[in-house]
Structure formats: structure tokens, C-alpha cells
Amino acid sequence: MALKATVDIASSRLDAEAAPLVDALVADRVATRLAAADPTLWGPPARDEAGIRLSWTTLHKTSRPLFAEIEALRAELAADGVDRVVLAGMGGSALAPEVICATAGAPLVVLDTTDPGQVADALAGDLTRTVLVVSSKSGSTVETDSHRRIFERAFAAAGVDPASRIVVVTDPGSPLEATAREAGYRRVFLADPHAGGRYSALAAFGLVPAGLAGADAAALLDEAAAVAGDLAEDSPSNPALRLAAALAAAHAEGADKVVFADTGGCGAGRGRPVLRVHLTDRLAGLAHLVKAVQELS
Ligand SMILES: O=P(O)(O)OC[C@H]1O[C@H](O)[C@H](O)[C@@H](O)[C@@H]1O
């Protein structure tokens, strides 16, 4: 699949303000250094932390072996009549699979909540057909642990062995891993601890729940791999650098919100727009429009 990502900055003023920032990013070789997980990119004070945070830049390669495991588990669960997936995860441990599944039209019940009504709704589904994915990088998030415990009880009350219906995604050595091993939960997926939680979309945190729910996680990695080369180039046309510069320029002007809008339609011949980013500031409302267009050819 040939896939090309481009970023057009619709506001000529913002485009002009972003241009020198793009040039600086190119001169500093930010793209190649980031792709190479260079921990010195943000200077000495950030070096140690950056050294344990940048695995996300290669997840499109390193996550590949997960597919066979996810598919095998999905088939196993299907053979047991289990086809309803509930995800217990807060924030960064739920947002990516939620978006992936919504985009793919794969059914996933997400518990990223403290609302008892939402928990009750999730519990009201057919538990005999349900698997609960408990997803927590730290393995110590109290909301997620509460969801796990309430589902354990509900499974048992429904005559279902809880251990056979709970799958865990967490970092190695977390308290959740210990709990899962002790309880004999069906499967424990250990994520790469060097990918930050908010950068874990293409790690086990994103791919396991999405894949179990039936989203084509392999296609997602294929798409990421297809654009990885372009994103790693120290070039003024690198869409990641252009988007970063546009965001930074708008921020310097006072923009404090980014709104992603799927506007549909077609802006560039064969292509289809996948993303429009509205940069807004508190006073002026919509200030700038950045249009990212993905062209399939
Ligand atoms: O994955 P966990 O360790 O359970 O953390 C889940 C989430 O907890 C909080 O909401 C943090 O603000 C998020 O950044 C984090 O993604």
C-alpha cells in the first residue's frame, strides 16, 4: 500500500509563522534523531527520562509479534462463545483502543469512567459472552482496579469463572501483573515499559483490546509503517514537522486548544482527508485551520 501523509496549513499567516520553525526543526535534525530514539534531543535535564520513553518510535515494527497472540486468544475466546469485549482502562489506557474500534466499527465497551451508571450498563450485558480486558500501565489505577473487582464478582454471580474471562495488559512488574498471575487470569500481555502511556496506541495497550474486539490491528501497523520513513526525514515537507510547527506557532499566538474534526469529503483529488485540526484560542474561537490530508494511491 502506498500511503502518503501531507499537512497543508490553510492560513497563510500561520503558514508564514510556522515556516522558520520547520527550518529550525530540519536544521536540528529532529526527525532523524527522534526516529533513532535519541535521548539528548530535549537537552541534558530531560536526557534520563527521554532514555526510557522513546520506544514508541519503533512500535510499528516491535508490536508485530503481538498479532499472532491476539488472534490466537480471539479464536480461543470465540470457541468458548465469548465475543463481547469490555475494556477497563483510564485515559491513556483506553483512548486509543476506543478510537481504533470506533473507526473500524468494531464493538468495544469502554469503561474509562467513575460513573456508576456506565459501569452498571457494562455489567448489564451478557456476561456469559464477555471478556474483560484490564489495562493499566502502572497497574495501580484505583478506578481500573475497581472495575476489575466488580467484574470478578459479577462473573462469579453469573456462574462464569472470573479468571477465565479476565485479560490483563500492563507493564512488567506492576502490581496488576502480580494480581493477575496470582489469580490465574486468562492472559497477561506485558507492554514495552519504555513507551509512555500516552504514546502507547500502537503498543499492547492499543492493539490488544482493539484486536480482540475485531479491529484490523495489523492494517493499522501497516499504515504506520508506510508513513514512518517520511516522518523520519529531515525535510521541510515532513508532515509531522509541519504539524508540530503549526501547533507551536499557533500556541505562541495564544491558541490553547486543539480540536480534531473529521470533516469527511475529499479535498485533494484521489485522496480523502483524515484529519482537520482547528487551533483555537480562548477569545477568538476558531483561529486557524490545519488540514492534514492522507492520500491513498
Ligand atoms: O495506565 P494507567 O497507569 O492505569 O494510567 C491511566 C491514566 O491515569 C490517569 O488518568 C493519567 O492522567 C493518564 O495519563 C493515564 O493514562
The ligand as a Gaussian input file, in Angstrom:
#p B3LYP/6-31G(d) Opt

LIG

0 1
 O       -2.398000       3.144000      32.579000
 P       -2.550000       3.632000      33.969000
 O       -1.284000       3.588000      34.763000
 O       -3.682000       2.902000      34.671000
 O       -2.956000       5.137000      33.921000
 C       -4.159000       5.513000      33.316000
 C       -4.285000       7.020000      33.221000
 O       -4.316000       7.523000      34.536000
 C       -4.532000       8.929000      34.625000
 O       -5.766000       9.243000      34.058000
 C       -3.435000       9.672000      33.897000
 O       -3.697000      11.047000      33.860000
 C       -3.308000       9.166000      32.468000
 O       -2.207000       9.742000      31.863000
 C       -3.155000       7.671000      32.465000
 O       -3.163000       7.245000      31.134000

